[in-house]
Amino acid sequence: MVRTDVCCSICRFSMAGRGRYSPPGGWKELRRLFCSSELVVLPKPDPKGYRIVLGRLRNHDPAKYSFTACVKVLQLVMETHSREQGTAPGFIFVYDMKGVTVAHLGRTSLSAVRQYLIYVQVTYYCKDNLPR
């Protein structure tokens, strides 16, 4: 059972700024988000059926880095993939760390990392939890 305050923070984190027919924060915000990082799901899974997600930062300037923007891009890509391709037994994430420095870590909110990890654990199904 998940505590109510955790569920409320998860909803605030994942659904902030979403309109019914528009992307989170509007079209300009969506364009800004996709200018921060690049993510792609490879068309073919690995031999075990896991989907492979490749990612990297587009802009390596730490002053323009936003962890929450990168998470929103990841969330949008994963939601789009799951709607188009259905569920997968698992995902393998490969990130290109070229240009990432300790200064990027300094601009990362640890509470946002914590909220995102809780969100992933609570909302995404594990392979063992899927009906058989």
N, C-alpha and C positions, 0 to 999 in steps of 0.2 A: 504494500500500500504506500502511495506517495503522499507526502505531506501537502496540504493545500497551498502553503506559501511557496513551495518549490514549483507547483503547477502554475501558480499565478506568474512567477518570474519567468517560467518557460514560455508562457503565452505572450508576455510582454516582449520577450527577447525575439521570438520567432515571428510574431504577427505585427510588430510595430510599423505603423504607417501603411498598412495594406488597405487598399480600397477594393470595392467589389469588382470593378471593371478596369482598374488601372494598376500598374505595377506599384510596389511599395515606394512611396515618396514621389510618385509621378515618373514620367518618361525621362526627364532630365536627370533625376536621381539614378534611374536605371542605367543610363548611358555613363554616368560618372562611376557607378559601381563596376561596370564591365571594363572601364578604362584602368581600374586598379589592378586587376589580376585576370589571368586567363585559365580556364578550366575546360577540359574536353574529356568525354567518356569515349574510349576506343570502341569501334563498331563490333569487334569480335571479343568474346570473353576468353579467359585463359582456359587451359584444359579442365580445370575443376568447375568451370562455369562462373567464376568470379568476374565481375566487371572491373576494368582497369580505368582509373581516373588520373589524368595527367594535369598538373597545375604548375603555375609559376607567377611571379609578380611581373606586371608590365612596367611599372614605374618603380625604380629601385631607391628613390629618394625617401629616406626615413621620415622626413617632415610631412610627406603626403601619404604615408602608410596608415591604414586604418584596419585593425583586426576585424571589427564588426562589418566593415564593407566586404572584406574577403569572405567572411562567414556567410554574408547574405548572398554573394555570388555563388558560393558552394551550395547553399540551400536551394537557390533557384535552379541551378543546373541539376541537382539531384532530384528535385521535385519534377522537373520537366522530363528527365530520363525515366523516372519510375512511372509517370503517366503514359509515356510513349512506348516503353519497352516492357513494363511490368516489373515484378520483383526479381531479385537475383539472390543467389545463396550467399553472396558476400561481395565486398568491394576491396580493391587494392588501390591505395592512394600513393602516387609517385609525384613528389614535388621537386622542382628544380630550385635549388637554394642559391643559385648564382646571384650575387648582388645583395643577398640578405646579410645584414650585419647585426651586431649587438644593439645598435641604436633602434632597430625595428622592435626588438624585445622590450626596450624601454618605453615604447609607444603602445604596448599591448596591455590592456586592462586585464588583470588576473581574475577579477570578478566576472568579466565577460567570457573568459576562457572557461571558468568554472560553470557558468550558466549554460554555455554551449555544450560542454561535456555531459551535464545532467540532461539537457534537452535530447541529445543523441541517444543516451542510455534509456531514456523513458519512452521516446517516440518511435525510434526505429526498431523494427523486429530483428531479433537475432535468428540465425538459421535454426537453432534448436526450438524456438518458440513458434515456428510456422506450423500450421495444421498439416498432418500427414495423411 
